[in-house]
């Protein structure tokens, strides 16, 4: 097969891939639009943001797109589905880094690390500032896939109670209780920490409205490492401004990059990071085995790992 990667791949991984698939024709390019053999390419490996409808139309022999990301909302879906081009992703490889990020947020909150860092800069020996534990607190996670399950596993190690939310309310590993997403407002008042790991789909658009934030306890903390479409800019800013809950840890936003004029930058009840919870030095190493397995399956005309339904969005 003729395969083209559109991202930088370390030389050692290139060599390993070439050894494993020596009969395939493998190319690497920084500019897919100027790749001279685009019409002959059968497989494109991409992070997804560089593909356009025009490129899909020009790649007349394209049969499969391998996305080295979990999200596929940036793909030109109509151009892809009209030609029945297969799409797969690396769903699952983000479980550890993103779950670690959640635990970092939680520990920052209970151990007040950000507070003590500020106190240090101000030369304040604030030894009377309250520090508490995670044990026996309740964490709710919207999204009980690989990432959500890993969050729950880590939380159980800290003796937390775990509640999960998914489409149907079906049971999931490491969750004490699970509920359907349709029951959000009825079930969240007891939680101390609410973590959103929901993908960007039509069903998740603005799923957290004013009623949701009003349903959370005053002492609750909201964490979003999924997608920013789950609430609107207006609702989010209002909840922050009114201090509907105690704190917001946000890695994603309704608009990205977060505009410099956004009030979130200076809000004292917000800790923000620039959509980095999935970053890890192990990213490509974990992605390659999924792609390698799928090449074997593709050649045998077998079902692919992590095949994406673009109409559903995941």
C-alpha positions in Angstrom: 0.0 0.0 0.0 1.0 3.6 -0.5 0.9 5.3 2.9 1.7 9.0 3.7 2.2 10.5 7.2 1.5 14.2 7.5 3.2 14.7 10.9 6.7 14.6 12.1 7.7 11.0 13.1 11.0 10.3 15.0 13.6 8.5 12.9 13.7 5.5 15.1 9.9 5.0 14.7 10.2 5.4 10.9 12.9 2.7 10.8 10.8 0.4 13.0 7.7 0.9 10.8 9.7 0.3 7.6 11.1 -2.9 9.0 7.6 -4.1 9.9 6.0 -3.2 6.6 8.8 -3.4 4.1 6.6 -4.2 1.2 4.6 -1.0 1.6 5.5 2.4 0.2 5.8 4.8 3.0 6.1 8.6 2.7 6.4 11.6 5.1 5.3 15.1 4.2 4.7 18.4 6.0 2.5 19.7 3.2 0.0 17.2 2.0 -1.5 19.7 -0.5 1.8 19.7 -2.5 2.5 16.0 -2.2 3.1 14.9 -5.8 1.6 11.5 -5.5 -1.6 12.4 -3.6 -3.8 10.7 -6.2 -2.2 7.4 -5.6 -2.2 7.4 -1.8 -4.4 4.7 -0.2 -3.8 5.6 3.5 -3.3 9.0 5.1 -2.0 9.2 8.7 -2.8 12.5 10.2 -3.7 14.4 13.4 -6.8 15.4 11.4 -6.7 19.2 11.3 -4.8 19.3 8.0 -7.4 17.5 5.9 -9.8 19.5 3.8 -12.6 18.6 1.4 -10.4 19.6 -1.5 -7.6 17.2 -0.4 -10.0 14.3 0.0 -11.4 14.9 -3.5 -7.9 15.0 -5.0 -6.8 11.8 -3.2 -8.9 9.7 -5.6 -7.4 6.4 -4.5 -7.8 7.1 -0.7 -9.4 4.2 1.2 -8.5 4.8 4.8 -7.6 7.7 7.1 -5.7 6.9 10.3 -6.2 9.8 12.8 -3.5 10.0 15.5 -6.0 11.6 17.8 -9.2 10.6 19.6 -11.3 13.5 18.3 -12.4 13.6 14.7 -14.7 16.7 14.7 -12.3 18.6 12.5 -12.5 16.2 9.6 -14.4 17.0 6.3 -17.0 14.4 7.2 -19.3 14.7 4.1 -16.4 14.3 1.7 -15.2 11.2 3.6 -18.5 9.5 4.1 -19.7 10.0 0.6 -16.9 7.9 -0.6 -17.1 5.4 2.3 -13.5 6.0 3.3 -12.7 4.2 6.5 -11.6 6.3 9.5 -9.8 5.0 12.6 -8.3 6.8 15.6 -6.1 6.1 18.6 -8.9 6.1 21.1 -7.6 4.6 24.4 -4.0 5.9 24.4 -5.0 9.1 26.3 -6.3 7.2 29.3 -3.2 7.5 31.5 -2.1 11.0 30.7 -5.6 12.5 31.0 -6.4 10.5 34.1 -3.1 11.7 35.6 -4.1 15.3 34.8 -7.4 14.9 36.6 -5.6 13.5 39.7 -3.2 16.5 39.5 -6.2 18.8 39.6 -7.7 17.0 42.5 -4.5 16.9 44.5 -3.9 20.6 43.7 -7.3 21.3 45.1 -7.2 19.3 48.4 -3.5 20.0 49.1 -3.9 23.7 48.0 -0.6 23.6 46.0 -1.5 26.6 43.9 -2.3 28.6 47.1 1.0 27.7 48.7 2.9 28.5 45.5 1.4 32.0 45.6 2.1 32.3 49.3 5.8 31.4 48.6 6.1 34.1 46.0 4.7 36.6 48.6 7.0 35.2 51.4 3.9 34.2 53.5 4.4 31.2 55.8 0.7 30.3 55.7 0.9 27.2 57.9 -2.7 27.6 59.2 -4.3 27.4 55.7 -6.6 24.3 55.6 -5.5 21.2 53.8 -7.8 18.2 53.4 -8.0 14.7 51.9 -9.6 13.1 48.8 -10.7 10.0 50.8 -14.4 9.5 51.1 -15.2 12.4 48.7 -17.4 11.7 45.7 -16.2 12.1 42.1 -18.6 11.9 39.1 -17.3 11.3 35.6 -19.3 12.0 32.5 -17.9 9.6 29.9 -17.1 6.0 31.1 -14.8 4.9 28.3 -11.1 4.2 28.6 -10.3 7.6 30.0 -13.2 7.7 32.4 -12.4 4.2 33.7 -8.8 5.1 34.4 -9.9 8.2 36.3 -12.2 6.0 38.4 -9.4 3.5 39.0 -7.1 6.3 40.3 -9.9 7.8 42.4 -10.6 4.4 44.0 -6.9 4.2 45.0 -7.6 7.4 47.0 -10.7 5.8 48.6 -13.2 8.1 46.7 -16.7 7.1 45.8 -17.1 7.0 42.0 -20.2 7.8 39.9 -20.3 7.5 36.2 -22.5 8.9 33.5 -22.9 7.5 30.0 -25.5 7.4 27.3 -27.6 4.5 28.7 -26.5 4.3 32.3 -24.9 0.9 31.8 -22.4 -0.3 34.3 -18.7 0.4 33.9 -15.5 -0.9 35.6 -14.4 0.9 38.8 -17.6 2.9 39.1 -19.8 2.4 42.2 -22.8 3.7 40.4 -23.7 4.7 36.8 -26.5 6.8 35.5 -27.7 8.0 32.0 -26.6 11.4 31.0 -30.3 12.4 30.8 -30.3 12.3 34.6 -27.5 14.7 35.2 -29.3 17.4 37.1 -31.1 14.9 39.3 -28.0 13.0 40.3 -25.2 15.6 40.7 -26.0 17.4 44.0 -24.1 14.9 46.1 -20.8 15.1 44.1 -17.6 16.9 45.3 -15.9 16.7 41.9 -17.5 16.5 38.5 -15.3 15.5 35.6 -16.4 15.9 31.9 -14.7 13.7 29.3 -17.5 13.9 26.8 -16.6 14.0 23.0 -17.9 16.7 20.7 -21.2 15.5 19.2 -24.6 17.0 18.5 -25.8 15.2 21.6 -23.2 16.8 23.9 -23.7 20.4 22.6 -24.5 22.6 25.6 -25.3 19.6 27.8 -24.2 21.6 30.8 -26.6 24.5 31.0 -27.5 26.8 33.9 -29.6 24.1 35.5 -26.6 21.8 35.7 -24.3 24.3 37.5 -27.2 25.3 39.8 -27.7 21.6 40.6 -24.1 21.2 41.8 -23.3 21.8 45.5 -21.8 25.1 46.4 -18.6 23.4 47.4 -18.3 21.3 44.2 -15.5 21.5 41.6 -16.0 21.2 37.9 -13.3 19.7 35.7 -13.4 19.6 31.9 -10.8 17.7 29.9 -13.2 16.5 27.1 -14.5 19.1 24.7 -15.5 22.7 25.2 -18.8 22.5 23.3 -20.5 20.9 26.3 -21.4 24.4 27.6 -21.7 27.8 26.1 -19.4 30.7 26.6 -22.3 32.7 28.2 -23.3 29.9 30.6 -19.7 29.1 31.6 -18.8 32.8 32.3 -22.0 33.4 34.2 -21.4 30.3 36.4 -17.9 31.5 37.1 -18.9 35.1 37.7 -21.7 34.1 40.1 -19.5 31.6 41.8 -22.1 28.9 41.3 -19.6 26.4 42.6 -16.3 26.6 44.4 -13.8 26.1 41.5 -13.4 25.3 37.8 -10.4 23.4 36.4 -10.6 23.8 32.6 -8.4 22.3 29.9 -10.9 23.0 27.1 -13.2 25.9 26.2 -16.1 26.8 24.0 -13.7 28.8 21.9 -10.1 27.8 21.4 -7.5 29.2 21.7 -9.1 31.1 24.7 -9.3 34.8 23.6 -7.1 37.1 25.5 -10.1 39.3 26.4 -11.8 36.3 28.1 -12.5 37.0 31.8 -11.5 33.4 32.6 -7.8 34.4 32.5 -8.1 36.4 35.7 -11.0 34.7 37.5 -9.8 33.6 40.9 -12.1 30.5 40.9 -10.6 29.2 37.6 -7.5 27.1 37.0 -6.9 26.8 33.2 -4.6 24.8 31.0 -4.3 25.1 27.2 -5.9 21.8 26.0 -2.8 19.8 27.1 -4.3 17.0 29.3 -3.7 14.4 26.6 -0.1 15.3 25.9 2.5 12.7 26.7 6.0 11.7 25.7 4.5 8.2 25.0 2.0 9.5 22.4 3.5 8.2 19.2 4.8 5.0 20.8 1.3 4.1 21.9 -0.3 5.1 18.5 1.9 3.0 16.3 0.8 -0.4 17.6 -2.8 0.5 16.9 -2.0 1.5 13.3 0.2 -1.5 12.8 -2.5 -3.9 13.9 -5.0 -2.1 11.6 -2.7 -2.4 8.6 -2.7 -6.2 9.0 -6.5 -6.2 9.5 -7.0 -3.9 6.5 -5.0 -6.1 4.2 -7.1 -9.1 5.4 -10.3 -7.1 4.9 -11.1 -7.6 8.7 -12.8 -5.2 11.0 -10.5 -2.4 12.1 -9.6 -1.4 15.6 -11.2 1.9 16.7 -13.2 2.5 13.5 -15.0 5.7 13.8 -18.7 6.4 12.8 -18.4 10.0 11.5 -22.2 10.4 11.7 -22.1 9.8 15.4 -18.8 11.7 15.9 -16.9 8.9 17.6 
